[in-house]
Each structure stands twice: as C-alpha cells, then as structure tokens.
Amino acid sequence: AQLKGAAENLMDTMGLTPWTNTHPFVQMIHQYIRSQVDEQSWEAALAAGRALTVEQAIDLAYQQQESMRTDESQE
C-alpha cells in the first residue's frame, strides 16, 4: 500500500492517469492485498506512501525487493 501511494503521488504530480487504475490484473492484486489488512492500516500505508519523496519511494521499492528475495531464499 505504501508503494502504491508513492506511485499514485508521483503520477498525480506529473499529471498522469495511472494505467493501474484500469488494468484488471493489477486491480485483482490490489483487492487481494487489501483483503489481507484492515482498512485503517491500508489507508495509513497509502498516506505514508503519498508523503514519500521520489528518492524515499525508490529506496522503499529496493527494500521490498530485497525482502522478497530473502523470503524466497529461505523457502
């Protein structure tokens, strides 16, 4: 949710309409993720993501990617 908020903020700043708002596969993934957390947590993470600078958002994306790699290697 935090990365989604950051991406939405960046696209809004550039005046772009996110294609992710209309892509069925992406919408399905968003619905799944939202079903895993309560509404308050989701909204808090979105707000936190929207407040990130571009550099902070990139750092967060790298951290998430590294975390996923670590999880996969432990399986």
N, CA, C and O atoms as a MOPAC input file, in Angstrom:
PM7 MOZYME 1SCF
protein

 N      0.83200 1    -1.18800 1     0.00000 1
 C      0.00000 1     0.00000 1     0.00000 1
 C      0.87600 1     1.25100 1     0.00000 1
 O      0.54500 1     2.25400 1    -0.63200 1
 N      1.99100 1     1.17700 1     0.71300 1
 C      2.87200 1     2.33500 1     0.77300 1
 C      3.47300 1     2.63300 1    -0.60000 1
 O      3.54300 1     3.79300 1    -1.00500 1
 N      3.90200 1     1.60800 1    -1.31100 1
 C      4.43900 1     1.82700 1    -2.66000 1
 C      3.35000 1     2.30100 1    -3.61900 1
 O      3.61200 1     3.12300 1    -4.49800 1
 N      2.13900 1     1.79200 1    -3.45700 1
 C      1.02100 1     2.23800 1    -4.29200 1
 C      0.76200 1     3.72600 1    -4.07500 1
 O      0.56000 1     4.47600 1    -5.03000 1
 N      0.77000 1     4.14700 1    -2.80600 1
 C      0.58300 1     5.56300 1    -2.50300 1
 C      1.66900 1     6.42600 1    -3.10900 1
 O      1.39300 1     7.50100 1    -3.64300 1
 N      2.91600 1     5.95400 1    -3.02700 1
 C      4.03200 1     6.69900 1    -3.60700 1
 C      3.87600 1     6.81200 1    -5.12300 1
 O      4.10100 1     7.87800 1    -5.69600 1
 N      3.49300 1     5.72200 1    -5.76400 1
 C      3.31500 1     5.73000 1    -7.21900 1
 C      2.17100 1     6.65600 1    -7.62200 1
 O      2.28500 1     7.39900 1    -8.59600 1
 N      1.07200 1     6.61300 1    -6.87500 1
 C     -0.06100 1     7.49000 1    -7.17900 1
 C      0.34800 1     8.95400 1    -7.05300 1
 O     -0.00500 1     9.77800 1    -7.89700 1
 N      1.09100 1     9.27200 1    -5.99800 1
 C      1.53500 1    10.65000 1    -5.79200 1
 C      2.42900 1    11.11300 1    -6.93600 1
 O      2.27600 1    12.23100 1    -7.42900 1
 N      3.35100 1    10.27300 1    -7.35600 1
 C      4.25300 1    10.62900 1    -8.44700 1
 C      3.47700 1    10.85400 1    -9.74400 1
 O      3.74300 1    11.81600 1   -10.46500 1
 N      2.53400 1     9.98700 1   -10.03800 1
 C      1.75000 1    10.13400 1   -11.26600 1
 C      0.87800 1    11.38000 1   -11.20500 1
 O      0.73600 1    12.09000 1   -12.20100 1
 N      0.28600 1    11.65200 1   -10.02600 1
 C     -0.50800 1    12.87500 1    -9.87100 1
 C      0.35100 1    14.11500 1   -10.10100 1
 O     -0.07200 1    15.06100 1   -10.76500 1
 N      1.56000 1    14.09900 1    -9.54500 1
 C      2.48000 1    15.22900 1    -9.68400 1
 C      2.81600 1    15.48000 1   -11.15300 1
 O      2.95700 1    16.62900 1   -11.57200 1
 N      2.94400 1    14.41900 1   -11.92300 1
 C      3.28000 1    14.54200 1   -13.34400 1
 C      2.04100 1    14.74200 1   -14.21100 1
 O      2.15400 1    14.95200 1   -15.41900 1
 N      0.85300 1    14.67800 1   -13.59600 1
 C     -0.37500 1    14.85900 1   -14.35400 1
 C     -0.77700 1    13.64900 1   -15.17000 1
 O     -1.47700 1    13.78000 1   -16.17500 1
 N     -0.34300 1    12.47600 1   -14.75000 1
 C     -0.65200 1    11.24200 1   -15.47800 1
 C     -1.79500 1    10.48300 1   -14.81500 1
 O     -1.97400 1    10.54600 1   -13.59800 1
 N     -2.55200 1     9.77700 1   -15.61500 1
 C     -3.56800 1     8.87600 1   -15.09400 1
 C     -2.94800 1     7.49400 1   -15.00400 1
 O     -2.52400 1     6.93500 1   -16.01600 1
 N     -2.89100 1     6.93600 1   -13.80000 1
 C     -2.25900 1     5.62000 1   -13.65900 1
 C     -3.01200 1     4.53400 1   -14.42200 1
 O     -4.21500 1     4.35300 1   -14.23400 1
 N     -2.30100 1     3.81900 1   -15.27700 1
 C     -2.92700 1     2.70800 1   -16.00400 1
 C     -3.32800 1     1.61200 1   -15.03100 1
 O     -4.19000 1     0.78800 1   -15.33800 1
 N     -2.70000 1     1.60100 1   -13.84800 1
 C     -3.01900 1     0.56800 1   -12.86000 1
 C     -4.43600 1     0.71000 1   -12.32900 1
 O     -4.98300 1    -0.23500 1   -11.76100 1
 N     -5.03800 1     1.89000 1   -12.51000 1
 C     -6.42000 1     2.06900 1   -12.05600 1
 C     -7.40600 1     1.29100 1   -12.90900 1
 O     -8.52000 1     1.01200 1   -12.46500 1
 N     -7.01600 1     0.94000 1   -14.12100 1
 C     -7.94900 1     0.27100 1   -15.02300 1
 C     -7.51300 1    -1.11800 1   -15.46200 1
 O     -8.29400 1    -1.82500 1   -16.09800 1
 N     -6.30800 1    -1.52500 1   -15.14900 1
 C     -5.81000 1    -2.82900 1   -15.58700 1
 C     -6.38500 1    -3.93000 1   -14.69600 1
 O     -6.14800 1    -3.91800 1   -13.48800 1
 N     -7.13600 1    -4.88300 1   -15.25900 1
 C     -7.81300 1    -5.90900 1   -14.45100 1
 C     -6.88100 1    -6.74600 1   -13.57300 1
 O     -7.21700 1    -7.04100 1   -12.42600 1
 N     -5.72900 1    -7.12800 1   -14.09300 1
 C     -4.82000 1    -7.95800 1   -13.29900 1
 C     -4.30800 1    -7.18900 1   -12.08000 1
 O     -4.25700 1    -7.71900 1   -10.97000 1
 N     -3.93200 1    -5.93700 1   -12.30800 1
 C     -3.43800 1    -5.10900 1   -11.20700 1
 C     -4.54400 1    -4.88700 1   -10.18500 1
 O     -4.29100 1    -4.92500 1    -8.98100 1
 N     -5.75400 1    -4.65800 1   -10.64800 1
 C     -6.88100 1    -4.48000 1    -9.72900 1
 C     -7.10800 1    -5.72900 1    -8.88600 1
 O     -7.40900 1    -5.62800 1    -7.69700 1
 N     -6.96700 1    -6.89500 1    -9.48600 1
 C     -7.13200 1    -8.14900 1    -8.75200 1
 C     -6.08100 1    -8.25900 1    -7.64300 1
 O     -6.39100 1    -8.67600 1    -6.52700 1
 N     -4.85300 1    -7.88700 1    -7.95100 1
 C     -3.77900 1    -7.94400 1    -6.94900 1
 C     -4.04900 1    -6.94700 1    -5.82900 1
 O     -3.87800 1    -7.27300 1    -4.65400 1
 N     -4.46500 1    -5.74500 1    -6.18000 1
 C     -4.78200 1    -4.74700 1    -5.15300 1
 C     -5.88900 1    -5.25500 1    -4.23400 1
 O     -5.80500 1    -5.09600 1    -3.01600 1
 N     -6.91400 1    -5.85800 1    -4.80400 1
 C     -8.00500 1    -6.39000 1    -3.98500 1
 C     -7.50700 1    -7.48200 1    -3.05000 1
 O     -7.91900 1    -7.54100 1    -1.89100 1
 N     -6.63400 1    -8.33600 1    -3.53600 1
 C     -6.09000 1    -9.39400 1    -2.68200 1
 C     -5.29100 1    -8.79800 1    -1.52400 1
 O     -5.46700 1    -9.19100 1    -0.37100 1
 N     -4.41800 1    -7.85200 1    -1.84000 1
 C     -3.60100 1    -7.23500 1    -0.78700 1
 C     -4.49100 1    -6.52600 1     0.22800 1
 O     -4.27900 1    -6.64900 1     1.43400 1
 N     -5.47400 1    -5.79400 1    -0.25000 1
 C     -6.37900 1    -5.09200 1     0.67200 1
 C     -7.13200 1    -6.06200 1     1.55900 1
 O     -7.45400 1    -5.73300 1     2.70100 1
 N     -7.41400 1    -7.24200 1     1.06000 1
 C     -8.15000 1    -8.21900 1     1.87300 1
 C     -7.29200 1    -8.77600 1     3.00300 1
 O     -7.81200 1    -9.39900 1     3.92900 1
 N     -5.97600 1    -8.55500 1     2.93300 1
 C     -5.06000 1    -9.08800 1     3.94400 1
 C     -4.84400 1    -8.13700 1     5.12000 1
 O     -4.28500 1    -8.54000 1     6.14000 1
 N     -5.27600 1    -6.88600 1     4.99400 1
 C     -5.08800 1    -5.89900 1     6.06300 1
 C     -6.39400 1    -5.16900 1     6.33000 1
 O     -7.28600 1    -5.13200 1     5.48200 1
 N     -6.49300 1    -4.58800 1     7.52200 1
 C     -7.70500 1    -3.82700 1     7.83900 1
 C     -7.66300 1    -2.46500 1     7.13600 1
 O     -6.60300 1    -2.00200 1     6.71400 1
 N     -8.82000 1    -1.84500 1     7.02200 1
 C     -8.96100 1    -0.58400 1     6.28300 1
 C     -8.06600 1     0.52100 1     6.85300 1
 O     -7.46100 1     1.28500 1     6.10200 1
 N     -7.98800 1     0.59700 1     8.16700 1
 C     -7.18400 1     1.64100 1     8.80000 1
 C     -5.70200 1     1.48100 1     8.45100 1
 O     -5.02300 1     2.46500 1     8.16100 1
 N     -5.20800 1     0.25800 1     8.47900 1
 C     -3.80300 1     0.00900 1     8.13300 1
 C     -3.53600 1     0.33900 1     6.67000 1
 O     -2.50800 1     0.92400 1     6.33300 1
 N     -4.48300 1    -0.04700 1     5.79800 1
 C     -4.34000 1     0.23200 1     4.36600 1
 C     -4.25200 1     1.73400 1     4.12300 1
 O     -3.35100 1     2.20800 1     3.43100 1
 N     -5.19900 1     2.48200 1     4.70100 1
 C     -5.23200 1     3.92700 1     4.49000 1
 C     -3.99000 1     4.60300 1     5.06700 1
 O     -3.47200 1     5.55000 1     4.47500 1
 N     -3.51100 1     4.12800 1     6.21000 1
 C     -2.30400 1     4.69800 1     6.81900 1
 C     -1.08700 1     4.46200 1     5.92300 1
 O     -0.26100 1     5.35600 1     5.74600 1
 N     -0.98100 1     3.26500 1     5.36400 1
 C      0.14600 1     2.95100 1     4.48400 1
 C      0.07300 1     3.76100 1     3.19000 1
 O      1.09800 1     4.23100 1     2.69700 1
 N     -1.12600 1     3.92700 1     2.64100 1
 C     -1.28200 1     4.75400 1     1.43700 1
 C     -0.84000 1     6.18300 1     1.71500 1
 O     -0.09700 1     6.77400 1     0.93100 1
 N     -1.30100 1     6.73800 1     2.83700 1
 C     -0.94400 1     8.11400 1     3.19800 1
 C      0.56400 1     8.24400 1     3.39300 1
 O      1.16700 1     9.22400 1     2.95400 1
 N      1.17000 1     7.26500 1     4.04400 1
 C      2.62000 1     7.29200 1     4.24900 1
 C      3.34400 1     7.24600 1     2.90600 1
 O      4.33800 1     7.94500 1     2.70900 1
 N      2.85100 1     6.43100 1     1.99300 1
 C      3.45800 1     6.34500 1     0.66900 1
 C      3.32900 1     7.63400 1    -0.11400 1
 O      4.26200 1     8.04200 1    -0.80600 1
 N      2.17100 1     8.28000 1    -0.00800 1
 C      1.96800 1     9.54700 1    -0.72200 1
 C      2.89300 1    10.64400 1    -0.20100 1
 O      3.20800 1    11.58700 1    -0.92600 1
 N      3.32500 1    10.52300 1     1.04100 1
 C      4.18900 1    11.53900 1     1.65300 1
 C      5.66900 1    11.34200 1     1.32200 1
 O      6.48600 1    12.21100 1     1.62800 1
 N      6.02400 1    10.22900 1     0.70900 1
 C      7.42800 1     9.94600 1     0.40300 1
 C      7.94500 1    10.82100 1    -0.73300 1
 O      7.20200 1    11.18100 1    -1.64600 1
 N      9.22000 1    11.15400 1    -0.66000 1
 C      9.87500 1    11.78800 1    -1.80200 1
 C     10.14600 1    10.69900 1    -2.83800 1
 O     10.00800 1     9.51100 1    -2.54800 1
 N     10.52600 1    11.10200 1    -4.02700 1
 C     10.85200 1    10.12800 1    -5.06800 1
 C     11.99600 1     9.23200 1    -4.60300 1
 O     11.95400 1     8.01600 1    -4.79000 1
 N     13.00300 1     9.82800 1    -4.00500 1
 C     14.15600 1     9.04900 1    -3.53600 1
 C     13.74900 1     8.04300 1    -2.46600 1
 O     14.20300 1     6.89900 1    -2.47500 1
 N     12.88900 1     8.47600 1    -1.54600 1
 C     12.42000 1     7.57400 1    -0.49100 1
 C     11.60000 1     6.42700 1    -1.08200 1
 O     11.70700 1     5.28600 1    -0.63100 1
 N     10.78500 1     6.72900 1    -2.08700 1
 C      9.97200 1     5.69500 1    -2.72700 1
 C     10.86100 1     4.66600 1    -3.42800 1
 O     10.59400 1     3.46500 1    -3.37300 1
 N     11.90300 1     5.14000 1    -4.07700 1
 C     12.83900 1     4.22200 1    -4.74300 1
 C     13.52900 1     3.34200 1    -3.71300 1
 O     13.64800 1     2.13200 1    -3.90700 1
 N     13.98700 1     3.94400 1    -2.61600 1
 C     14.61700 1     3.16500 1    -1.54400 1
 C     13.66500 1     2.11000 1    -0.99900 1
 O     14.06400 1     0.96900 1    -0.76800 1
 N     12.40700 1     2.49000 1    -0.79400 1
 C     11.41500 1     1.54200 1    -0.28600 1
 C     11.21500 1     0.39100 1    -1.26700 1
 O     11.12000 1    -0.76700 1    -0.85800 1
 N     11.15300 1     0.70400 1    -2.55200 1
 C     10.98300 1    -0.34900 1    -3.56000 1
 C     12.15800 1    -1.32200 1    -3.53000 1
 O     11.96200 1    -2.53500 1    -3.61400 1
 N     13.37000 1    -0.79900 1    -3.41000 1
 C     14.54200 1    -1.67300 1    -3.31000 1
 C     14.49300 1    -2.53100 1    -2.05100 1
 O     14.83800 1    -3.71200 1    -2.08800 1
 N     14.06500 1    -1.93800 1    -0.93300 1
 C     13.95800 1    -2.69200 1     0.31700 1
 C     12.94700 1    -3.82500 1     0.17900 1
 O     13.19000 1    -4.94100 1     0.63800 1
 N     11.81700 1    -3.53400 1    -0.45100 1
 C     10.78500 1    -4.55200 1    -0.64600 1
 C     11.30600 1    -5.67300 1    -1.53900 1
 O     11.06900 1    -6.85200 1    -1.27500 1
 N     12.01100 1    -5.29600 1    -2.58700 1
 C     12.56800 1    -6.29600 1    -3.49900 1
 C     13.56300 1    -7.18500 1    -2.76300 1
 O     13.54000 1    -8.40500 1    -2.92200 1
 N     14.42900 1    -6.58800 1    -1.96700 1
 C     15.42200 1    -7.35400 1    -1.21600 1
 C     14.74100 1    -8.26700 1    -0.20500 1
 O     15.16900 1    -9.40400 1    -0.00400 1
 N     13.69200 1    -7.77700 1     0.42600 1
 C     12.94400 1    -8.58200 1     1.39200 1
 C     12.31100 1    -9.79700 1     0.71600 1
 O     12.29800 1   -10.89100 1     1.28000 1
 N     11.78700 1    -9.59800 1    -0.49200 1
 C     11.17900 1   -10.70800 1    -1.22500 1
 C     12.23300 1   -11.73700 1    -1.60600 1
 O     11.97800 1   -12.93900 1    -1.54000 1
 N     13.41200 1   -11.27800 1    -2.00300 1
 C     14.49300 1   -12.20600 1    -2.35300 1
 C     14.91400 1   -13.02500 1    -1.14000 1
 O     15.15200 1   -14.22800 1    -1.25000 1
 N     15.00600 1   -12.37900 1     0.00900 1
 C     15.38800 1   -13.06300 1     1.24300 1
 C     14.35200 1   -14.11600 1     1.60700 1
 O     14.69700 1   -15.23600 1     1.98400 1
 N     13.07400 1   -13.74600 1     1.49200 1
 C     11.99600 1   -14.69600 1     1.79600 1
 C     12.05500 1   -15.90900 1     0.87900 1
 O     11.88300 1   -17.04100 1     1.33000 1
 N     12.30000 1   -15.67500 1    -0.41600 1
 C     12.35800 1   -16.77300 1    -1.37900 1
 C     13.53700 1   -17.69500 1    -1.10800 1
 O     13.42300 1   -18.90900 1    -1.27600 1
 N     14.65600 1   -17.14100 1    -0.69500 1
 C     15.83600 1   -17.97500 1    -0.46000 1
 C     15.70300 1   -18.81400 1     0.80300 1
 O     16.42300 1   -19.80000 1     0.96400 1
 N     14.80400 1   -18.44600 1     1.69500 1
 C     14.60300 1   -19.19600 1     2.93500 1
 C     13.61900 1   -20.34600 1     2.76300 1
 O     13.46800 1   -21.17700 1     3.65800 1
 N     12.95600 1   -20.39200 1     1.62300 1
 C     11.96500 1   -21.45400 1     1.39500 1
 C     12.60000 1   -22.74400 1     0.97700 1
 O     11.90100 1   -23.73100 1     0.74800 1

